Amino acid sequence: MNLIIPSAHINMEYLRSPEADRWLFNADILVDKAHVVMLCEQGIIREEDAVAILKGLQEIERGGVAAIKLEEYEDLHTAIEATLIKLVGEVGGRMHTARSRNDEVATCIRLALREELLKMLKELNGLRRTLLKLAAAHTTTIMPGFTHLQHAQPTTLAHHLLAHFDALSRDFERLLDAYRRTNLCPLGAAALAGTGFEISRERVCELLGFDDIIENSMDAVSTRDFLLEALSAFAILMTDLSRLAEELILWSTPEFRFVRLPDEYTSFSSIMPQKRNPDFAELVRARCGTVLGCMAAAFAICKALPYSYNRDLQEATPHLLNAVRATLPSISVMRGMLEGCSFNVEELRRKAAWGFTAATELADVIVRRTGVPFRTAHKIVGAFSKKFGGEVADATPDANTALRALDELSLEILGEKLSERGLSAEEVRHALDLEENVRMRSVKGGPSPSEVERMIREREDRLKKDEGAVELREAGVRDALKKLEQAVGSILSRQLPQAKAWGL
């Protein structure tokens, strides 16, 4: 039997995750710099060695991923170290003192994900602000509310938009929680059992802008729960965006005519010149599926791994990257789409009456005025709805005709007329009036304009706090990285003639 032995090239390709490595490049350079600064400050490597290494890292940073010839090496971290040694000589190998690829990779993923989370939090706040502005402009815009996609009760466009705002606010909270558990530093854990060198994990944590270290060295290198949490938050966020996208798709059809999407977020048919297709909204809806798949794959990879590090974990990172690349632009797309869309206020109002959406209020009025049980009132109004159809606005009768019909039905069902129990035509008229119907629903969280305006004010205050929370974290990271560059500069300012001779 002939054995087929795979080539070294095939073996190497199987080990690589090139897209994920490119994503981690900037994070890896930061980790290398912070680690070298710490090693120098702790006296673990000599100043002249630190100068050479830091200058070499600066040279690699300027050249970008292309400068390290990633395709020639097993992974990003090996490529950077090998390139560094080519630039400065064997002294470059000192950079890896007191660390492993295990803690290095874990730290790089956290840094890269932290940056993406900050972008996502900022974009999400932008989308929420857009929804809030639209809601403020439509507090009195009557529209049908739906259950089972059937006309149910009248509400307002502002009330509907605030429902999406509140869902996205919870998404913000989940992302912020994910950020808190992502922004922890594993560096210094080495392979799994720490190191015998007298390193300062706290100093590296400070220079990289982490909030704290992950204390247990086994946990530090092997956990990817932060990644799973982020993916879960992305999946829920994309589910919420998909629901909003689906509504915009439906509402833009001739059957609804509730909204016109901006031209730049639609495309024209290749054969039918009259058509405008909601391609961007459809892709948001589809990419929700992509993110759900990424989440499921990552959970499956991590579900049964023994402590501590296993190479399986490498496979989770590309799923994280793919989810980020699907989620982040989807937030931006939804914001742009909403900013440019125009709502058909007249059509929203006209169709608010379809399906006899005032039925619930009419039943409530009967209960309040006559004292009959709600289930009885429900039965009477149900029969009333069948009698008058209610599929279009014209089906609803005037108040006097409605009261006579209700009396006839209540006589059959209840054995007496509702008017004899105090129900008046004026009360029926108010119940059937959609604006009045909505205005009466001023219970906390209801659609009445006064209540919606209160909710908008409160959400404006909350959004300002959330925007401040993101700015605070961005400033913390900026300050830390500035401190890192100052520490690098301080070491390089003590450059020795030997380091100058290397020409770096």
C-alpha positions as CSV (number, residue, x, y, z in Angstrom):
1,M,0.0,0.0,0.0
2,N,1.3,3.4,-0.9
3,L,1.1,6.1,1.8
4,I,0.4,9.6,0.6
5,I,2.4,12.0,2.8
6,P,1.1,15.5,2.7
7,S,3.6,18.2,1.8
8,A,5.0,20.6,4.4
9,H,3.2,23.4,2.5
10,I,-0.2,21.7,3.0
11,N,0.6,21.1,6.7
12,M,1.5,24.7,7.2
13,E,-1.7,25.9,5.4
14,Y,-3.8,23.8,7.7
15,L,-2.4,25.5,10.8
16,R,-3.0,29.0,9.6
17,S,-5.7,31.6,10.2
18,P,-4.4,34.4,8.0
19,E,-7.5,36.7,8.1
20,A,-7.6,36.5,11.9
21,D,-3.8,37.1,12.0
22,R,-4.1,40.3,9.9
23,W,-6.9,41.5,12.2
24,L,-4.6,41.0,15.2
25,F,-1.5,42.7,13.7
26,N,-1.8,46.1,15.4
27,A,-2.8,44.5,18.7
28,D,0.3,42.2,18.6
29,I,2.6,45.2,18.1
30,L,1.1,46.9,21.1
31,V,1.5,43.8,23.2
32,D,5.1,43.4,22.1
33,K,5.9,47.0,23.0
34,A,4.3,46.8,26.4
35,H,6.0,43.5,27.2
36,V,9.4,44.8,26.2
37,V,9.0,48.0,28.2
38,M,8.1,46.0,31.2
39,L,11.0,43.6,30.8
40,C,13.4,46.6,30.5
41,E,11.9,48.4,33.6
42,Q,12.1,45.1,35.6
43,G,15.8,44.7,34.6
44,I,15.0,41.4,32.9
45,I,16.5,42.5,29.6
46,R,19.2,45.2,29.1
47,E,18.4,48.7,28.0
48,E,20.4,48.4,24.7
49,D,18.4,45.2,23.9
50,A,15.1,46.9,24.6
51,V,16.2,49.8,22.4
52,A,17.0,47.5,19.5
53,I,13.8,45.5,19.9
54,L,11.5,48.6,20.2
55,K,13.1,50.2,17.1
56,G,12.6,47.0,15.2
57,L,9.0,46.9,16.2
58,Q,8.5,50.4,15.1
59,E,10.0,49.5,11.7
60,I,7.6,46.5,11.4
61,E,4.7,48.7,12.5
62,R,5.4,51.2,9.7
63,G,5.6,48.4,7.1
64,G,2.3,46.8,8.2
65,V,1.3,43.2,7.7
66,A,2.9,43.1,4.3
67,A,6.4,43.7,5.9
68,I,6.3,40.4,7.8
69,K,5.6,38.0,4.9
70,L,2.9,36.3,6.9
71,E,2.4,33.6,4.3
72,E,5.9,32.2,5.1
73,Y,5.2,31.5,8.8
74,E,2.9,29.5,10.9
75,D,1.2,32.5,12.5
76,L,1.4,36.2,13.0
77,H,3.3,36.0,16.2
78,T,6.0,33.8,14.8
79,A,6.2,36.1,11.7
80,I,6.7,39.2,13.7
81,E,9.4,37.7,15.9
82,A,11.2,36.2,12.9
83,T,11.1,39.5,11.1
84,L,12.4,41.3,14.2
85,I,15.3,38.9,14.4
86,K,16.2,39.6,10.8
87,L,16.1,43.3,11.5
88,V,18.1,43.5,14.8
89,G,19.8,40.1,15.0
90,E,19.5,37.4,17.7
91,V,18.8,40.0,20.3
92,G,15.2,40.1,18.9
93,G,14.6,36.7,20.4
94,R,14.8,38.3,23.9
95,M,11.3,39.8,23.2
96,H,9.7,36.5,24.0
97,T,11.3,36.3,27.4
98,A,8.7,35.4,30.2
99,R,5.8,34.8,27.9
100,S,4.2,32.2,25.7
101,R,2.1,32.4,22.5
102,N,-0.7,31.3,24.7
103,D,-0.9,34.4,26.9
104,E,0.2,36.6,23.9
105,V,-2.6,35.4,21.6
106,A,-5.3,35.7,24.4
107,T,-4.1,39.3,25.0
108,C,-4.1,40.2,21.3
109,I,-7.7,38.9,20.8
110,R,-8.9,41.0,23.8
111,L,-7.2,44.1,22.5
112,A,-8.6,43.7,19.0
113,L,-12.1,42.9,20.3
114,R,-12.0,45.8,22.7
115,E,-11.4,48.2,19.7
116,E,-14.3,46.7,17.8
117,L,-16.6,46.9,20.8
118,L,-15.9,50.6,21.3
119,K,-16.7,51.2,17.6
120,M,-19.8,49.1,17.9
121,L,-21.0,50.9,21.0
122,K,-20.5,54.3,19.3
123,E,-22.3,53.2,16.2
124,L,-25.2,51.8,18.2
125,N,-25.6,55.1,20.1
126,G,-25.7,56.8,16.7
127,L,-28.5,54.5,15.6
128,R,-30.4,55.0,18.8
129,R,-30.1,58.8,18.5
130,T,-31.6,58.6,15.0
131,L,-34.5,56.5,16.3
132,L,-35.1,59.1,19.0
133,K,-35.1,62.0,16.6
134,L,-37.6,60.2,14.3
135,A,-39.8,59.4,17.3
136,A,-39.8,63.0,18.5
137,A,-41.0,64.0,15.0
138,H,-43.9,61.5,15.0
139,T,-45.5,61.6,18.4
140,T,-48.9,62.2,16.9
141,T,-48.5,60.1,13.7
142,I,-51.2,57.5,14.0
143,M,-50.5,54.1,12.6
144,P,-51.8,50.5,13.0
145,G,-50.2,48.4,15.7
146,F,-49.8,44.7,14.7
147,T,-50.0,41.3,16.4
148,H,-49.5,38.2,14.2
149,L,-48.9,40.8,11.4
150,Q,-52.7,41.6,11.6
151,H,-54.0,45.1,12.4
152,A,-54.6,45.1,16.1
153,Q,-54.9,48.5,17.8
154,P,-54.0,52.0,16.8
155,T,-50.7,53.4,18.1
156,T,-48.2,56.0,16.9
157,L,-45.1,55.8,14.8
158,A,-43.2,57.3,17.7
159,H,-44.4,54.6,20.1
160,H,-43.4,51.9,17.5
161,L,-39.9,53.4,17.0
162,L,-39.3,53.7,20.7
163,A,-39.9,49.9,21.0
164,H,-36.9,49.4,18.7
165,F,-35.0,52.0,20.6
166,D,-35.5,50.2,23.9
167,A,-34.5,46.9,22.4
168,L,-31.3,48.5,21.1
169,S,-30.7,50.1,24.5
170,R,-30.6,46.6,26.0
171,D,-28.2,45.6,23.2
172,F,-26.0,48.5,24.3
173,E,-26.0,47.3,27.9
174,R,-25.0,43.8,26.8
175,L,-22.1,45.1,24.6
176,L,-20.9,47.3,27.5
177,D,-21.0,44.2,29.8
178,A,-19.1,42.3,27.2
179,Y,-16.5,45.1,27.0
180,R,-16.0,45.0,30.8
181,R,-15.2,41.2,30.7
182,T,-13.1,41.6,27.6
183,N,-10.9,44.4,28.9
184,L,-8.9,42.2,31.2
185,C,-5.2,41.3,30.8
186,P,-4.0,37.7,30.5
187,L,-0.4,38.7,29.7
188,G,2.1,37.2,32.2
189,A,0.3,33.9,32.5
190,A,2.8,32.5,30.0
191,A,1.9,29.0,28.8
192,L,-0.3,28.2,31.8
193,A,1.7,28.3,35.0
194,G,3.1,31.8,34.9
195,T,6.9,32.4,34.8
196,G,9.9,32.4,37.1
197,F,11.0,35.8,35.9
198,E,10.1,38.7,38.2
199,I,7.7,40.4,35.8
200,S,5.1,43.0,36.6
201,R,1.8,41.9,35.2
202,E,0.2,45.1,36.6
203,R,2.5,47.3,34.6
204,V,1.6,45.6,31.3
205,C,-2.0,45.8,32.2
206,E,-1.6,49.6,32.8
207,L,0.3,50.3,29.6
208,L,-2.3,48.4,27.5
209,G,-5.3,50.1,29.1
210,F,-6.8,47.0,30.6
211,D,-9.1,47.5,33.6
212,D,-7.5,44.6,35.6
213,I,-5.5,41.3,35.2
214,I,-7.0,37.8,34.9
215,E,-5.3,36.5,38.0
216,N,-5.4,32.7,37.6
217,S,-2.8,31.9,34.9
218,M,-4.6,28.8,33.7
219,D,-7.8,30.7,33.3
220,A,-6.0,33.6,31.7
221,V,-4.7,31.5,28.7
222,S,-7.6,29.2,28.2
223,T,-10.8,31.1,28.7
224,R,-12.7,32.4,25.7
225,D,-15.9,33.1,27.6
226,F,-15.4,36.8,26.8
227,L,-15.5,35.9,23.1
228,L,-18.6,33.8,23.5
229,E,-20.3,36.6,25.4
230,A,-19.5,39.1,22.7
231,L,-20.8,36.8,20.0
232,S,-24.0,36.3,22.0
233,A,-24.4,40.1,22.3
234,F,-23.8,40.4,18.5
235,A,-26.3,37.7,17.8
236,I,-29.0,39.4,19.9
237,L,-28.2,42.8,18.4
238,M,-28.4,41.4,14.9
239,T,-31.7,39.7,15.7
240,D,-33.1,43.1,16.7
241,L,-31.6,44.8,13.6
242,S,-33.1,42.1,11.5
243,R,-36.6,42.7,12.9
244,L,-36.3,46.4,12.1
245,A,-35.0,45.6,8.6
246,E,-37.9,43.2,8.0
247,E,-40.4,45.9,8.9
248,L,-38.7,48.4,6.6
249,I,-38.8,45.8,3.8
250,L,-42.5,45.2,4.4
251,W,-43.5,48.8,4.9
252,S,-41.8,49.9,1.7
253,T,-44.0,47.5,-0.4
254,P,-47.0,48.8,-2.4
255,E,-49.2,46.8,-0.1
256,F,-48.1,48.9,2.9
257,R,-46.8,52.1,1.4
258,F,-45.7,53.3,4.9
259,V,-42.2,54.3,4.1
260,R,-39.9,55.2,1.2
261,L,-36.3,54.0,1.6
262,P,-33.5,56.3,0.4
263,D,-32.3,55.6,-3.1
264,E,-28.7,55.0,-1.9
265,Y,-30.0,52.1,0.2
266,T,-32.0,50.4,-2.6
267,S,-31.1,49.0,-6.0
268,F,-32.9,48.9,-9.3
269,S,-33.9,45.7,-11.1
270,S,-31.6,44.6,-13.9
271,I,-34.7,43.9,-16.1
272,M,-37.7,45.7,-14.5
273,P,-36.9,49.5,-14.6
274,Q,-39.7,50.4,-12.2
275,K,-38.5,48.3,-9.3
276,R,-36.6,49.5,-6.3
277,N,-35.3,46.6,-4.2
278,P,-34.5,47.0,-0.5
279,D,-31.1,45.2,-0.9
280,F,-29.4,46.8,2.1
281,A,-32.2,45.9,4.5
282,E,-32.3,42.4,3.1
283,L,-28.6,41.9,3.7
284,V,-28.9,43.1,7.3
285,R,-31.6,40.4,7.6
286,A,-29.4,37.8,6.0
287,R,-26.3,38.7,8.0
288,C,-28.2,38.1,11.2
289,G,-28.0,34.4,10.1
290,T,-24.3,34.8,9.5
291,V,-23.7,36.0,13.1
292,L,-26.0,33.3,14.6
293,G,-23.9,30.8,12.7
294,C,-20.6,32.3,14.0
295,M,-21.9,32.2,17.6
296,A,-23.1,28.5,17.3
297,A,-19.7,27.5,15.8
298,A,-17.7,29.2,18.5
299,F,-19.7,27.6,21.3
300,A,-19.3,24.2,19.6
301,I,-15.6,24.7,19.4
302,C,-15.2,25.7,23.1
303,K,-17.8,23.3,24.7
304,A,-15.6,20.4,25.7
305,L,-12.0,21.6,25.9
306,P,-9.9,20.5,28.9
307,Y,-7.8,23.1,30.7
308,S,-5.6,24.8,29.8
309,Y,-4.8,25.8,26.2
310,N,-5.8,23.8,23.2
311,R,-5.2,24.6,19.5
312,D,-9.0,24.3,19.0
313,L,-9.3,27.8,20.4
314,Q,-7.6,29.2,17.3
315,E,-10.7,28.2,15.3
316,A,-13.0,30.4,17.4
317,T,-11.2,33.6,16.5
318,P,-12.2,33.7,12.8
319,H,-15.8,33.3,13.8
320,L,-15.5,36.3,16.1
321,L,-13.9,38.3,13.3
322,N,-16.6,37.3,10.8
323,A,-19.3,38.2,13.3
324,V,-17.7,41.6,13.9
325,R,-17.5,42.2,10.1
326,A,-21.2,41.4,9.7
327,T,-22.4,43.3,12.8
328,L,-20.5,46.6,12.8
329,P,-21.5,47.7,9.2
330,S,-25.1,46.5,9.7
331,I,-25.5,49.1,12.5
332,S,-24.2,51.8,10.3
333,V,-26.4,50.7,7.4
334,M,-29.5,50.7,9.5
335,R,-28.7,54.2,10.8
336,G,-28.2,55.6,7.3
337,M,-31.3,53.9,6.0
338,L,-33.5,55.5,8.8
339,E,-31.9,58.9,8.4
340,G,-32.8,59.0,4.8
341,C,-36.2,57.4,4.8
342,S,-39.5,59.3,4.5
343,F,-42.7,58.1,6.2
344,N,-46.1,58.3,4.5
345,V,-48.0,59.9,7.4
346,E,-51.3,59.9,5.5
347,E,-51.2,56.3,4.6
348,L,-50.2,55.3,8.1
349,R,-53.3,57.2,9.4
350,R,-55.6,55.8,6.8
351,K,-54.6,52.2,7.4
352,A,-54.7,52.6,11.2
353,A,-58.5,52.1,11.1
354,W,-58.3,49.0,8.9
355,G,-59.3,45.8,10.7
356,F,-61.5,47.7,13.2
357,T,-58.5,48.6,15.4
358,A,-60.7,50.6,17.8
359,A,-62.5,47.4,18.9
360,T,-60.5,47.0,22.2
361,E,-61.3,50.5,23.3
362,L,-65.0,50.0,22.5
363,A,-65.1,46.9,24.6
364,D,-63.3,48.8,27.4
365,V,-65.8,51.6,27.2
366,I,-68.7,49.2,27.5
367,V,-67.1,47.6,30.6
368,R,-66.4,51.0,32.2
369,R,-69.8,52.5,31.5
370,T,-72.2,49.6,31.9
371,G,-70.4,47.3,34.3
372,V,-70.7,44.2,32.2
373,P,-67.9,41.7,32.4
374,F,-65.1,42.2,29.9
375,R,-65.6,38.7,28.3
376,T,-69.2,39.7,27.6
377,A,-68.2,43.0,26.1
378,H,-65.6,41.2,24.1
379,K,-68.3,38.9,22.7
380,I,-70.6,41.8,21.8
381,V,-67.9,43.8,20.1
382,G,-66.7,40.7,18.3
383,A,-70.1,40.3,16.8
384,F,-70.2,44.0,16.0
385,S,-66.9,43.7,14.1
386,K,-68.2,40.8,12.0
387,K,-71.4,42.8,11.2
388,F,-69.5,45.8,9.9
389,G,-66.5,43.9,8.4
390,G,-63.8,46.3,9.5
391,E,-61.3,45.4,6.8
392,V,-61.2,49.0,5.5
393,A,-61.7,52.4,7.1
394,D,-65.1,53.0,5.5
395,A,-66.6,50.0,7.3
396,T,-66.8,51.7,10.7
397,P,-70.2,53.3,11.1
398,D,-71.1,56.6,12.7
399,A,-71.7,56.7,16.5
400,N,-75.5,56.6,16.4
401,T,-75.6,53.7,14.0
402,A,-72.9,51.9,16.0
403,L,-74.9,52.3,19.2
404,R,-78.1,50.9,17.6
405,A,-76.1,48.0,16.4
406,L,-74.5,47.4,19.8
407,D,-77.9,47.5,21.4
408,E,-79.3,44.9,19.0
409,L,-76.3,42.6,19.6
410,S,-76.4,43.1,23.4
411,L,-80.1,42.3,23.4
412,E,-79.3,38.9,21.8
413,I,-76.2,38.2,24.0
414,L,-76.9,40.0,27.3
415,G,-80.7,40.2,27.2
416,E,-80.7,44.0,27.5
417,K,-79.6,47.0,25.6
418,L,-76.3,48.7,26.5
419,S,-77.9,52.1,26.1
420,E,-80.3,51.2,28.8
421,R,-77.3,50.6,31.1
422,G,-75.9,54.0,30.4
423,L,-73.8,53.7,27.2
424,S,-74.2,56.9,25.0
425,A,-73.5,57.6,21.4
426,E,-70.9,60.2,22.4
427,E,-68.9,57.6,24.4
428,V,-69.1,55.3,21.4
429,R,-67.9,58.1,19.1
430,H,-64.9,58.7,21.4
431,A,-64.1,55.0,21.4
432,L,-64.1,54.8,17.6
433,D,-62.0,58.0,17.2
434,L,-58.5,56.8,16.7
435,E,-56.7,59.9,17.9
436,E,-58.9,59.9,21.0
437,N,-58.3,56.1,21.3
438,V,-54.5,56.7,21.4
439,R,-54.7,59.7,23.6
440,M,-56.6,57.8,26.3
441,R,-53.7,55.2,26.5
442,S,-51.6,57.3,28.8
443,V,-50.7,54.5,31.1
444,K,-47.0,54.2,31.7
445,G,-45.4,53.0,28.5
446,G,-48.5,53.6,26.4
447,P,-48.8,55.4,23.0
448,S,-50.5,58.6,24.1
449,P,-48.4,61.6,22.8
450,S,-47.9,63.0,26.3
451,E,-46.6,59.6,27.6
452,V,-44.4,59.1,24.5
453,E,-42.9,62.6,24.9
454,R,-42.1,61.7,28.5
455,M,-40.4,58.5,27.4
456,I,-38.4,60.4,24.8
457,R,-37.1,62.9,27.4
458,E,-36.0,60.0,29.7
459,R,-34.4,58.1,26.9
460,E,-32.5,61.3,25.8
461,D,-31.0,61.5,29.2
462,R,-30.1,57.8,29.2
463,L,-28.5,58.1,25.8
464,K,-26.4,61.0,26.9
465,K,-25.1,58.9,29.8
466,D,-24.4,56.0,27.5
467,E,-22.5,58.3,25.1
468,G,-20.5,59.5,28.0
469,A,-19.7,55.9,29.1
470,V,-18.3,55.2,25.7
471,E,-16.3,58.4,25.6
472,L,-14.9,57.6,29.1
473,R,-13.7,54.2,28.0
474,E,-12.2,55.6,24.7
475,A,-10.3,58.2,26.7
476,G,-9.0,55.5,29.1
477,V,-7.6,53.5,26.3
478,R,-6.1,56.5,24.6
479,D,-4.5,57.7,27.8
480,A,-3.0,54.2,28.4
481,L,-1.6,53.9,24.9
482,K,-0.2,57.4,25.1
483,K,1.5,56.3,28.3
484,L,2.9,53.2,26.5
485,E,4.3,55.4,23.7
486,Q,5.9,57.7,26.3
487,A,7.4,54.7,28.0
488,V,8.8,53.5,24.7
489,G,10.1,57.0,23.9
490,S,11.8,57.1,27.3
491,I,13.7,53.9,26.6
492,L,14.6,55.0,23.1
493,S,15.9,58.4,24.3
494,R,18.6,56.4,26.2
495,Q,19.7,54.9,22.9
496,L,23.3,53.6,23.0
497,P,25.9,54.0,20.1
498,Q,25.6,50.2,19.5
499,A,21.9,50.5,18.8
500,K,22.6,53.4,16.4
501,A,25.0,51.3,14.6
502,W,22.3,48.8,13.8
503,G,20.8,51.5,11.6
504,L,17.3,51.4,13.1
